[in-house]
Amino acid sequence: MLHLISLSTTLFGTWLLMSGHYEPLILGFGVGSTLFTVIVVHRMDVVDHEGHPLHLSLRSLIYFPWLAWEIVKANIDVARAVLTPGSNAIQPNIMKVPTSQKSELGQVIYANSITLTPGTVTIDLVDGELEIHALTFAARDGLATGEMDRRASWLEGVG
């Protein structure tokens, strides 16, 4: 039931932001369409725990700003490596990194966080192990510290 209430709130909030209309009749149409949609998806049994992960809501307010800062720092590192003439900073390499997340959702969040960070791309995820392409040794060493893995596990609720 909590998922249905959260889904209704999210859908109506999105509808309200996109419509920009606050007249009573239009708001009524928005509430009606939101309720209709939630009833249909509930009867189709497509509302699941991972599709609308409420347990990540509060922790994501801390994780995503941290990830945004990591993306900014990685952008600077990649730009420095590319723009420094004659440097050997760009040395592509592939590495395997174990994951400590317990759910598939947690592992996908970790893998996508790596891919969002410039200079690294997640190539594969098999049996709790990620295969990563790193553009520089600095990017590889940054992953080897395990900080992103720990934070992704914390987001999931494991750590």
Sequence and secondary structure as in RCSB ss.txt:
>XXXX:A:sequence
MLHLISLSTTLFGTWLLMSGHYEPLILGFGVGSTLFTVIVVHRMDVVDHEGHPLHLSLRSLIYFPWLAWEIVKAN
IDVARAVLTPGSNAIQPNIMKVPTSQKSELGQVIYANSITLTPGTVTIDLVDGELEIHALTFAARDGLATGEMDR
RASWLEGVG
>XXXX:A:secstr
 HHHHHHHHHHHHHHHHHH    HHHHHHHHHHHHHHHHHHHHTT   TTTS GGGHHHHHHHHHHHHHHHHHHH
HHHHHHHHSTT   EEEEEEEEE   SSHHHHHHHHHHHHHSTTEEEEEEETTEEEEEEEEHHHHHHHHT HHHH
HHHHHHT  
